[in-house]
Amino acid sequence: MSELPGKIRVQDAVLANMVSIAAVLEYLDSREPGAKAAIEHRAREIAHTIKSSLDHDSPKDGGQEA
């Protein structure tokens, strides 16, 4: 096997968490229509904020600071 066992376990854990989150979103949406879309929208906003913050904090010139 070429993959590291730890990497496979992490990938399996991530997949399991994604499936669990999807199930919770479906349940919430069945209880309150529109909940899934609202939560997904907010998650995209948070992801964008985190990505923007990381992009802002990382050096733009290949890792060399002026």
mmCIF file of the N, C-alpha and C atoms, coordinates in Angstrom:
data_MODEL
# 
_entry.id   MODEL 
# 
loop_
_atom_site.group_PDB 
_atom_site.id 
_atom_site.type_symbol 
_atom_site.label_atom_id 
_atom_site.label_alt_id 
_atom_site.label_comp_id 
_atom_site.label_asym_id 
_atom_site.label_entity_id 
_atom_site.label_seq_id 
_atom_site.pdbx_PDB_ins_code 
_atom_site.Cartn_x 
_atom_site.Cartn_y 
_atom_site.Cartn_z 
_atom_site.occupancy 
_atom_site.B_iso_or_equiv 
_atom_site.pdbx_formal_charge 
_atom_site.auth_seq_id 
_atom_site.auth_comp_id 
_atom_site.auth_asym_id 
_atom_site.auth_atom_id 
_atom_site.pdbx_PDB_model_num 
ATOM 1   N N  . MET A 1 1  ? 0.845   -1.175 0.000  1.00 0.00 ? 1  MET A N  1 
ATOM 2   C CA . MET A 1 1  ? 0.000   0.000  0.000  1.00 0.00 ? 1  MET A CA 1 
ATOM 3   C C  . MET A 1 1  ? 0.893   1.242  0.000  1.00 0.00 ? 1  MET A C  1 
ATOM 4   N N  . SER A 1 2  ? 0.627   2.187  -0.901 1.00 0.00 ? 2  SER A N  1 
ATOM 5   C CA . SER A 1 2  ? 1.467   3.372  -1.014 1.00 0.00 ? 2  SER A CA 1 
ATOM 6   C C  . SER A 1 2  ? 1.026   4.499  -0.083 1.00 0.00 ? 2  SER A C  1 
ATOM 7   N N  . GLU A 1 3  ? -0.213  4.471  0.376  1.00 0.00 ? 3  GLU A N  1 
ATOM 8   C CA . GLU A 1 3  ? -0.715  5.516  1.274  1.00 0.00 ? 3  GLU A CA 1 
ATOM 9   C C  . GLU A 1 3  ? -0.283  5.239  2.705  1.00 0.00 ? 3  GLU A C  1 
ATOM 10  N N  . LEU A 1 4  ? -0.080  6.284  3.462  1.00 0.00 ? 4  LEU A N  1 
ATOM 11  C CA . LEU A 1 4  ? 0.213   6.124  4.882  1.00 0.00 ? 4  LEU A CA 1 
ATOM 12  C C  . LEU A 1 4  ? -1.069  5.754  5.612  1.00 0.00 ? 4  LEU A C  1 
ATOM 13  N N  . PRO A 1 5  ? -1.016  4.790  6.524  1.00 0.00 ? 5  PRO A N  1 
ATOM 14  C CA . PRO A 1 5  ? -2.219  4.385  7.258  1.00 0.00 ? 5  PRO A CA 1 
ATOM 15  C C  . PRO A 1 5  ? -2.896  5.555  7.972  1.00 0.00 ? 5  PRO A C  1 
ATOM 16  N N  . GLY A 1 6  ? -2.125  6.467  8.542  1.00 0.00 ? 6  GLY A N  1 
ATOM 17  C CA . GLY A 1 6  ? -2.703  7.621  9.231  1.00 0.00 ? 6  GLY A CA 1 
ATOM 18  C C  . GLY A 1 6  ? -3.488  8.520  8.297  1.00 0.00 ? 6  GLY A C  1 
ATOM 19  N N  . LYS A 1 7  ? -2.971  8.686  7.090  1.00 0.00 ? 7  LYS A N  1 
ATOM 20  C CA . LYS A 1 7  ? -3.648  9.530  6.104  1.00 0.00 ? 7  LYS A CA 1 
ATOM 21  C C  . LYS A 1 7  ? -4.994  8.922  5.721  1.00 0.00 ? 7  LYS A C  1 
ATOM 22  N N  . ILE A 1 8  ? -5.021  7.611  5.561  1.00 0.00 ? 8  ILE A N  1 
ATOM 23  C CA . ILE A 1 8  ? -6.273  6.936  5.211  1.00 0.00 ? 8  ILE A CA 1 
ATOM 24  C C  . ILE A 1 8  ? -7.286  7.099  6.335  1.00 0.00 ? 8  ILE A C  1 
ATOM 25  N N  . ARG A 1 9  ? -6.844  6.953  7.576  1.00 0.00 ? 9  ARG A N  1 
ATOM 26  C CA . ARG A 1 9  ? -7.750  7.110  8.714  1.00 0.00 ? 9  ARG A CA 1 
ATOM 27  C C  . ARG A 1 9  ? -8.311  8.522  8.777  1.00 0.00 ? 9  ARG A C  1 
ATOM 28  N N  . VAL A 1 10 ? -7.479  9.511  8.498  1.00 0.00 ? 10 VAL A N  1 
ATOM 29  C CA . VAL A 1 10 ? -7.945  10.898 8.510  1.00 0.00 ? 10 VAL A CA 1 
ATOM 30  C C  . VAL A 1 10 ? -8.969  11.109 7.404  1.00 0.00 ? 10 VAL A C  1 
ATOM 31  N N  . GLN A 1 11 ? -8.695  10.593 6.205  1.00 0.00 ? 11 GLN A N  1 
ATOM 32  C CA . GLN A 1 11 ? -9.639  10.737 5.099  1.00 0.00 ? 11 GLN A CA 1 
ATOM 33  C C  . GLN A 1 11 ? -10.962 10.055 5.425  1.00 0.00 ? 11 GLN A C  1 
ATOM 34  N N  . ASP A 1 12 ? -10.904 8.875  6.030  1.00 0.00 ? 12 ASP A N  1 
ATOM 35  C CA . ASP A 1 12 ? -12.131 8.175  6.423  1.00 0.00 ? 12 ASP A CA 1 
ATOM 36  C C  . ASP A 1 12 ? -12.899 8.975  7.467  1.00 0.00 ? 12 ASP A C  1 
ATOM 37  N N  . ALA A 1 13 ? -12.195 9.565  8.418  1.00 0.00 ? 13 ALA A N  1 
ATOM 38  C CA . ALA A 1 13 ? -12.848 10.363 9.458  1.00 0.00 ? 13 ALA A CA 1 
ATOM 39  C C  . ALA A 1 13 ? -13.504 11.603 8.861  1.00 0.00 ? 13 ALA A C  1 
ATOM 40  N N  . VAL A 1 14 ? -12.815 12.244 7.922  1.00 0.00 ? 14 VAL A N  1 
ATOM 41  C CA . VAL A 1 14 ? -13.380 13.426 7.265  1.00 0.00 ? 14 VAL A CA 1 
ATOM 42  C C  . VAL A 1 14 ? -14.643 13.048 6.500  1.00 0.00 ? 14 VAL A C  1 
ATOM 43  N N  . LEU A 1 15 ? -14.591 11.948 5.766  1.00 0.00 ? 15 LEU A N  1 
ATOM 44  C CA . LEU A 1 15 ? -15.759 11.494 5.012  1.00 0.00 ? 15 LEU A CA 1 
ATOM 45  C C  . LEU A 1 15 ? -16.918 11.172 5.952  1.00 0.00 ? 15 LEU A C  1 
ATOM 46  N N  . ALA A 1 16 ? -16.632 10.495 7.054  1.00 0.00 ? 16 ALA A N  1 
ATOM 47  C CA . ALA A 1 16 ? -17.680 10.162 8.024  1.00 0.00 ? 16 ALA A CA 1 
ATOM 48  C C  . ALA A 1 16 ? -18.302 11.430 8.604  1.00 0.00 ? 16 ALA A C  1 
ATOM 49  N N  . ASN A 1 17 ? -17.487 12.429 8.893  1.00 0.00 ? 17 ASN A N  1 
ATOM 50  C CA . ASN A 1 17 ? -18.017 13.691 9.415  1.00 0.00 ? 17 ASN A CA 1 
ATOM 51  C C  . ASN A 1 17 ? -18.877 14.401 8.378  1.00 0.00 ? 17 ASN A C  1 
ATOM 52  N N  . MET A 1 18 ? -18.450 14.369 7.122  1.00 0.00 ? 18 MET A N  1 
ATOM 53  C CA . MET A 1 18 ? -19.238 15.006 6.066  1.00 0.00 ? 18 MET A CA 1 
ATOM 54  C C  . MET A 1 18 ? -20.598 14.335 5.922  1.00 0.00 ? 18 MET A C  1 
ATOM 55  N N  . VAL A 1 19 ? -20.627 13.012 5.995  1.00 0.00 ? 19 VAL A N  1 
ATOM 56  C CA . VAL A 1 19 ? -21.890 12.275 5.900  1.00 0.00 ? 19 VAL A CA 1 
ATOM 57  C C  . VAL A 1 19 ? -22.780 12.612 7.091  1.00 0.00 ? 19 VAL A C  1 
ATOM 58  N N  . SER A 1 20 ? -22.197 12.686 8.277  1.00 0.00 ? 20 SER A N  1 
ATOM 59  C CA . SER A 1 20 ? -22.970 13.032 9.475  1.00 0.00 ? 20 SER A CA 1 
ATOM 60  C C  . SER A 1 20 ? -23.555 14.433 9.368  1.00 0.00 ? 20 SER A C  1 
ATOM 61  N N  . ILE A 1 21 ? -22.747 15.376 8.913  1.00 0.00 ? 21 ILE A N  1 
ATOM 62  C CA . ILE A 1 21 ? -23.222 16.751 8.760  1.00 0.00 ? 21 ILE A CA 1 
ATOM 63  C C  . ILE A 1 21 ? -24.342 16.813 7.730  1.00 0.00 ? 21 ILE A C  1 
ATOM 64  N N  . ALA A 1 22 ? -24.192 16.095 6.626  1.00 0.00 ? 22 ALA A N  1 
ATOM 65  C CA . ALA A 1 22 ? -25.238 16.077 5.601  1.00 0.00 ? 22 ALA A CA 1 
ATOM 66  C C  . ALA A 1 22 ? -26.543 15.530 6.171  1.00 0.00 ? 22 ALA A C  1 
ATOM 67  N N  . ALA A 1 23 ? -26.456 14.481 6.989  1.00 0.00 ? 23 ALA A N  1 
ATOM 68  C CA . ALA A 1 23 ? -27.658 13.903 7.593  1.00 0.00 ? 23 ALA A CA 1 
ATOM 69  C C  . ALA A 1 23 ? -28.318 14.892 8.547  1.00 0.00 ? 23 ALA A C  1 
ATOM 70  N N  . VAL A 1 24 ? -27.522 15.593 9.331  1.00 0.00 ? 24 VAL A N  1 
ATOM 71  C CA . VAL A 1 24 ? -28.071 16.594 10.258 1.00 0.00 ? 24 VAL A CA 1 
ATOM 72  C C  . VAL A 1 24 ? -28.737 17.723 9.478  1.00 0.00 ? 24 VAL A C  1 
ATOM 73  N N  . LEU A 1 25 ? -28.103 18.174 8.403  1.00 0.00 ? 25 LEU A N  1 
ATOM 74  C CA . LEU A 1 25 ? -28.698 19.235 7.586  1.00 0.00 ? 25 LEU A CA 1 
ATOM 75  C C  . LEU A 1 25 ? -30.035 18.798 6.994  1.00 0.00 ? 25 LEU A C  1 
ATOM 76  N N  . GLU A 1 26 ? -30.096 17.571 6.503  1.00 0.00 ? 26 GLU A N  1 
ATOM 77  C CA . GLU A 1 26 ? -31.354 17.059 5.950  1.00 0.00 ? 26 GLU A CA 1 
ATOM 78  C C  . GLU A 1 26 ? -32.437 17.006 7.028  1.00 0.00 ? 26 GLU A C  1 
ATOM 79  N N  . TYR A 1 27 ? -32.063 16.549 8.228  1.00 0.00 ? 27 TYR A N  1 
ATOM 80  C CA . TYR A 1 27 ? -33.017 16.482 9.336  1.00 0.00 ? 27 TYR A CA 1 
ATOM 81  C C  . TYR A 1 27 ? -33.522 17.882 9.693  1.00 0.00 ? 27 TYR A C  1 
ATOM 82  N N  . LEU A 1 28 ? -32.606 18.832 9.840  1.00 0.00 ? 28 LEU A N  1 
ATOM 83  C CA . LEU A 1 28 ? -33.012 20.194 10.182 1.00 0.00 ? 28 LEU A CA 1 
ATOM 84  C C  . LEU A 1 28 ? -33.910 20.786 9.105  1.00 0.00 ? 28 LEU A C  1 
ATOM 85  N N  . ASP A 1 29 ? -33.585 20.503 7.844  1.00 0.00 ? 29 ASP A N  1 
ATOM 86  C CA . ASP A 1 29 ? -34.387 21.029 6.743  1.00 0.00 ? 29 ASP A CA 1 
ATOM 87  C C  . ASP A 1 29 ? -35.784 20.417 6.738  1.00 0.00 ? 29 ASP A C  1 
ATOM 88  N N  . SER A 1 30 ? -35.896 19.160 7.176  1.00 0.00 ? 30 SER A N  1 
ATOM 89  C CA . SER A 1 30 ? -37.224 18.539 7.242  1.00 0.00 ? 30 SER A CA 1 
ATOM 90  C C  . SER A 1 30 ? -38.060 19.151 8.360  1.00 0.00 ? 30 SER A C  1 
ATOM 91  N N  . ARG A 1 31 ? -37.409 19.609 9.416  1.00 0.00 ? 31 ARG A N  1 
ATOM 92  C CA . ARG A 1 31 ? -38.107 20.234 10.543 1.00 0.00 ? 31 ARG A CA 1 
ATOM 93  C C  . ARG A 1 31 ? -38.419 21.701 10.268 1.00 0.00 ? 31 ARG A C  1 
ATOM 94  N N  . GLU A 1 32 ? -37.501 22.366 9.578  1.00 0.00 ? 32 GLU A N  1 
ATOM 95  C CA . GLU A 1 32 ? -37.637 23.796 9.281  1.00 0.00 ? 32 GLU A CA 1 
ATOM 96  C C  . GLU A 1 32 ? -37.181 24.033 7.847  1.00 0.00 ? 32 GLU A C  1 
ATOM 97  N N  . PRO A 1 33 ? -38.128 24.033 6.891  1.00 0.00 ? 33 PRO A N  1 
ATOM 98  C CA . PRO A 1 33 ? -37.740 24.219 5.488  1.00 0.00 ? 33 PRO A CA 1 
ATOM 99  C C  . PRO A 1 33 ? -36.899 25.488 5.296  1.00 0.00 ? 33 PRO A C  1 
ATOM 100 N N  . GLY A 1 34 ? -35.832 25.343 4.564  1.00 0.00 ? 34 GLY A N  1 
ATOM 101 C CA . GLY A 1 34 ? -34.924 26.456 4.313  1.00 0.00 ? 34 GLY A CA 1 
ATOM 102 C C  . GLY A 1 34 ? -33.725 26.479 5.248  1.00 0.00 ? 34 GLY A C  1 
ATOM 103 N N  . ALA A 1 35 ? -33.759 25.664 6.301  1.00 0.00 ? 35 ALA A N  1 
ATOM 104 C CA . ALA A 1 35 ? -32.652 25.647 7.266  1.00 0.00 ? 35 ALA A CA 1 
ATOM 105 C C  . ALA A 1 35 ? -31.354 25.196 6.606  1.00 0.00 ? 35 ALA A C  1 
ATOM 106 N N  . LYS A 1 36 ? -31.432 24.171 5.778  1.00 0.00 ? 36 LYS A N  1 
ATOM 107 C CA . LYS A 1 36 ? -30.225 23.646 5.124  1.00 0.00 ? 36 LYS A CA 1 
ATOM 108 C C  . LYS A 1 36 ? -29.573 24.725 4.264  1.00 0.00 ? 36 LYS A C  1 
ATOM 109 N N  . ALA A 1 37 ? -30.358 25.420 3.479  1.00 0.00 ? 37 ALA A N  1 
ATOM 110 C CA . ALA A 1 37 ? -29.814 26.467 2.611  1.00 0.00 ? 37 ALA A CA 1 
ATOM 111 C C  . ALA A 1 37 ? -29.198 27.597 3.434  1.00 0.00 ? 37 ALA A C  1 
ATOM 112 N N  . ALA A 1 38 ? -29.857 27.971 4.519  1.00 0.00 ? 38 ALA A N  1 
ATOM 113 C CA . ALA A 1 38 ? -29.334 29.042 5.371  1.00 0.00 ? 38 ALA A CA 1 
ATOM 114 C C  . ALA A 1 38 ? -28.010 28.641 6.011  1.00 0.00 ? 38 ALA A C  1 
ATOM 115 N N  . ILE A 1 39 ? -27.931 27.408 6.494  1.00 0.00 ? 39 ILE A N  1 
ATOM 116 C CA . ILE A 1 39 ? -26.702 26.928 7.128  1.00 0.00 ? 39 ILE A CA 1 
ATOM 117 C C  . ILE A 1 39 ? -25.586 26.811 6.095  1.00 0.00 ? 39 ILE A C  1 
ATOM 118 N N  . GLU A 1 40 ? -25.893 26.280 4.920  1.00 0.00 ? 40 GLU A N  1 
ATOM 119 C CA . GLU A 1 40 ? -24.875 26.160 3.872  1.00 0.00 ? 40 GLU A CA 1 
ATOM 120 C C  . GLU A 1 40 ? -24.368 27.532 3.438  1.00 0.00 ? 40 GLU A C  1 
ATOM 121 N N  . HIS A 1 41 ? -25.274 28.505 3.341  1.00 0.00 ? 41 HIS A N  1 
ATOM 122 C CA . HIS A 1 41 ? -24.883 29.869 2.966  1.00 0.00 ? 41 HIS A CA 1 
ATOM 123 C C  . HIS A 1 41 ? -23.930 30.453 4.008  1.00 0.00 ? 41 HIS A C  1 
ATOM 124 N N  . ARG A 1 42 ? -24.280 30.287 5.273  1.00 0.00 ? 42 ARG A N  1 
ATOM 125 C CA . ARG A 1 42 ? -23.420 30.809 6.348  1.00 0.00 ? 42 ARG A CA 1 
ATOM 126 C C  . ARG A 1 42 ? -22.068 30.094 6.355  1.00 0.00 ? 42 ARG A C  1 
ATOM 127 N N  . ALA A 1 43 ? -22.059 28.800 6.090  1.00 0.00 ? 43 ALA A N  1 
ATOM 128 C CA . ALA A 1 43 ? -20.802 28.048 6.043  1.00 0.00 ? 43 ALA A CA 1 
ATOM 129 C C  . ALA A 1 43 ? -19.903 28.571 4.923  1.00 0.00 ? 43 ALA A C  1 
ATOM 130 N N  . ARG A 1 44 ? -20.500 28.906 3.772  1.00 0.00 ? 44 ARG A N  1 
ATOM 131 C CA . ARG A 1 44 ? -19.713 29.477 2.669  1.00 0.00 ? 44 ARG A CA 1 
ATOM 132 C C  . ARG A 1 44 ? -19.142 30.837 3.062  1.00 0.00 ? 44 ARG A C  1 
ATOM 133 N N  . GLU A 1 45 ? -19.935 31.656 3.768  1.00 0.00 ? 45 GLU A N  1 
ATOM 134 C CA . GLU A 1 45 ? -19.442 32.955 4.231  1.00 0.00 ? 45 GLU A CA 1 
ATOM 135 C C  . GLU A 1 45 ? -18.249 32.782 5.166  1.00 0.00 ? 45 GLU A C  1 
ATOM 136 N N  . ILE A 1 46 ? -18.363 31.842 6.100  1.00 0.00 ? 46 ILE A N  1 
ATOM 137 C CA . ILE A 1 46 ? -17.277 31.592 7.049  1.00 0.00 ? 46 ILE A CA 1 
ATOM 138 C C  . ILE A 1 46 ? -16.037 31.096 6.318  1.00 0.00 ? 46 ILE A C  1 
ATOM 139 N N  . ALA A 1 47 ? -16.212 30.163 5.378  1.00 0.00 ? 47 ALA A N  1 
ATOM 140 C CA . ALA A 1 47 ? -15.080 29.637 4.616  1.00 0.00 ? 47 ALA A CA 1 
ATOM 141 C C  . ALA A 1 47 ? -14.393 30.749 3.827  1.00 0.00 ? 47 ALA A C  1 
ATOM 142 N N  . HIS A 1 48 ? -15.185 31.645 3.234  1.00 0.00 ? 48 HIS A N  1 
ATOM 143 C CA . HIS A 1 48 ? -14.624 32.759 2.473  1.00 0.00 ? 48 HIS A CA 1 
ATOM 144 C C  . HIS A 1 48 ? -13.823 33.680 3.398  1.00 0.00 ? 48 HIS A C  1 
ATOM 145 N N  . THR A 1 49 ? -14.358 33.955 4.581  1.00 0.00 ? 49 THR A N  1 
ATOM 146 C CA . THR A 1 49 ? -13.664 34.810 5.545  1.00 0.00 ? 49 THR A CA 1 
ATOM 147 C C  . THR A 1 49 ? -12.340 34.189 5.966  1.00 0.00 ? 49 THR A C  1 
ATOM 148 N N  . ILE A 1 50 ? -12.353 32.890 6.247  1.00 0.00 ? 50 ILE A N  1 
ATOM 149 C CA . ILE A 1 50 ? -11.123 32.201 6.644  1.00 0.00 ? 50 ILE A CA 1 
ATOM 150 C C  . ILE A 1 50 ? -10.110 32.226 5.510  1.00 0.00 ? 50 ILE A C  1 
ATOM 151 N N  . LYS A 1 51 ? -10.564 31.927 4.277  1.00 0.00 ? 51 LYS A N  1 
ATOM 152 C CA . LYS A 1 51 ? -9.653  31.926 3.130  1.00 0.00 ? 51 LYS A CA 1 
ATOM 153 C C  . LYS A 1 51 ? -9.068  33.315 2.907  1.00 0.00 ? 51 LYS A C  1 
ATOM 154 N N  . SER A 1 52 ? -9.897  34.347 3.005  1.00 0.00 ? 52 SER A N  1 
ATOM 155 C CA . SER A 1 52 ? -9.406  35.713 2.827  1.00 0.00 ? 52 SER A CA 1 
ATOM 156 C C  . SER A 1 52 ? -8.373  36.061 3.886  1.00 0.00 ? 52 SER A C  1 
ATOM 157 N N  . SER A 1 53 ? -8.627  35.638 5.109  1.00 0.00 ? 53 SER A N  1 
ATOM 158 C CA . SER A 1 53 ? -7.688  35.899 6.199  1.00 0.00 ? 53 SER A CA 1 
ATOM 159 C C  . SER A 1 53 ? -6.359  35.192 5.954  1.00 0.00 ? 53 SER A C  1 
ATOM 160 N N  . LEU A 1 54 ? -6.416  33.938 5.514  1.00 0.00 ? 54 LEU A N  1 
ATOM 161 C CA . LEU A 1 54 ? -5.192  33.192 5.230  1.00 0.00 ? 54 LEU A CA 1 
ATOM 162 C C  . LEU A 1 54 ? -4.437  33.802 4.057  1.00 0.00 ? 54 LEU A C  1 
ATOM 163 N N  . ASP A 1 55 ? -5.173  34.220 3.018  1.00 0.00 ? 55 ASP A N  1 
ATOM 164 C CA . ASP A 1 55 ? -4.539  34.845 1.856  1.00 0.00 ? 55 ASP A CA 1 
ATOM 165 C C  . ASP A 1 55 ? -3.867  36.154 2.256  1.00 0.00 ? 55 ASP A C  1 
ATOM 166 N N  . HIS A 1 56 ? -4.515  36.903 3.140  1.00 0.00 ? 56 HIS A N  1 
ATOM 167 C CA . HIS A 1 56 ? -3.986  38.191 3.587  1.00 0.00 ? 56 HIS A CA 1 
ATOM 168 C C  . HIS A 1 56 ? -2.730  38.002 4.438  1.00 0.00 ? 56 HIS A C  1 
ATOM 169 N N  . ASP A 1 57 ? -2.707  36.947 5.253  1.00 0.00 ? 57 ASP A N  1 
ATOM 170 C CA . ASP A 1 57 ? -1.590  36.701 6.160  1.00 0.00 ? 57 ASP A CA 1 
ATOM 171 C C  . ASP A 1 57 ? -0.379  36.087 5.480  1.00 0.00 ? 57 ASP A C  1 
ATOM 172 N N  . SER A 1 58 ? -0.572  35.420 4.336  1.00 0.00 ? 58 SER A N  1 
ATOM 173 C CA . SER A 1 58 ? 0.557   34.753 3.680  1.00 0.00 ? 58 SER A CA 1 
ATOM 174 C C  . SER A 1 58 ? 1.301   35.736 2.784  1.00 0.00 ? 58 SER A C  1 
ATOM 175 N N  . PRO A 1 59 ? 2.638   35.631 2.747  1.00 0.00 ? 59 PRO A N  1 
ATOM 176 C CA . PRO A 1 59 ? 3.427   36.511 1.870  1.00 0.00 ? 59 PRO A CA 1 
ATOM 177 C C  . PRO A 1 59 ? 3.089   36.262 0.403  1.00 0.00 ? 59 PRO A C  1 
ATOM 178 N N  . LYS A 1 60 ? 3.014   37.317 -0.373 1.00 0.00 ? 60 LYS A N  1 
ATOM 179 C CA . LYS A 1 60 ? 2.636   37.217 -1.788 1.00 0.00 ? 60 LYS A CA 1 
ATOM 180 C C  . LYS A 1 60 ? 3.836   37.005 -2.705 1.00 0.00 ? 60 LYS A C  1 
ATOM 181 N N  . ASP A 1 61 ? 5.059   37.183 -2.189 1.00 0.00 ? 61 ASP A N  1 
ATOM 182 C CA . ASP A 1 61 ? 6.232   37.140 -3.059 1.00 0.00 ? 61 ASP A CA 1 
ATOM 183 C C  . ASP A 1 61 ? 7.063   35.876 -2.856 1.00 0.00 ? 61 ASP A C  1 
ATOM 184 N N  . GLY A 1 62 ? 6.394   34.747 -2.714 1.00 0.00 ? 62 GLY A N  1 
ATOM 185 C CA . GLY A 1 62 ? 7.118   33.488 -2.605 1.00 0.00 ? 62 GLY A CA 1 
ATOM 186 C C  . GLY A 1 62 ? 7.745   33.238 -1.254 1.00 0.00 ? 62 GLY A C  1 
ATOM 187 N N  . GLY A 1 63 ? 7.244   33.885 -0.228 1.00 0.00 ? 63 GLY A N  1 
ATOM 188 C CA . GLY A 1 63 ? 7.719   33.621 1.118  1.00 0.00 ? 63 GLY A CA 1 
ATOM 189 C C  . GLY A 1 63 ? 8.789   34.570 1.619  1.00 0.00 ? 63 GLY A C  1 
ATOM 190 N N  . GLN A 1 64 ? 9.199   35.543 0.804  1.00 0.00 ? 64 GLN A N  1 
ATOM 191 C CA . GLN A 1 64 ? 10.207  36.501 1.249  1.00 0.00 ? 64 GLN A CA 1 
ATOM 192 C C  . GLN A 1 64 ? 9.527   37.782 1.675  1.00 0.00 ? 64 GLN A C  1 
ATOM 193 N N  . GLU A 1 65 ? 9.870   38.230 2.869  1.00 0.00 ? 65 GLU A N  1 
ATOM 194 C CA . GLU A 1 65 ? 9.281   39.477 3.357  1.00 0.00 ? 65 GLU A CA 1 
ATOM 195 C C  . GLU A 1 65 ? 10.207  40.633 3.040  1.00 0.00 ? 65 GLU A C  1 
ATOM 196 N N  . ALA A 1 66 ? 9.632   41.814 2.843  1.00 0.00 ? 66 ALA A N  1 
ATOM 197 C CA . ALA A 1 66 ? 10.421  42.996 2.507  1.00 0.00 ? 66 ALA A CA 1 
ATOM 198 C C  . ALA A 1 66 ? 11.072  43.595 3.723  1.00 0.00 ? 66 ALA A C  1 
# 
